[in-house]
Each structure stands twice: as structure tokens, then as C-alpha cells.
Amino acid sequence: MLNTQPNIPRFDDFYEALLAAHQDLPLDQSHALNARLVLLLANHIGDLDVLRDALARARESASTC
């Protein structure tokens, strides 16, 4: 089951680290970093049903932006 409740202690610190990882990267490298990060985290999760649920929810929210 996909956990959609806040689950990251010190979320602001994570967000700062995420922005820092992208700093000074050209757009194509920033996209590549995001893709690698998604694959690493997906591998860590390791549950295809959870990953499919996450993909569906992310897609839904992308269409409402």
C-alpha cells in the first residue's frame, strides 16, 4: 500500500538537498538526475503494485496542474 501521509522527518532539509543536487545542471542533466533518482527509489520500494499506484497518482495530479 502506498503511504501518502507525511513520512519524511525534516522535509525542508530533504527539499534543500534535492534542489542542491540539481543546482547548476543543464536541463537535460537535471531530467536525467530525476530519472535516476526515480529508478533508485523504485528499486528500494521493490513492490510493483505500490509503484503502479504511485505512477497513477502522480499522473492524475500532473493533469490537474
Residue pairs with C-beta under 8 A, 6 or more apart in sequence:
1 50
1 53
2 50
2 53
2 54
2 57
4 57
8 14
21 33
22 30
22 33
25 33
42 51
45 51
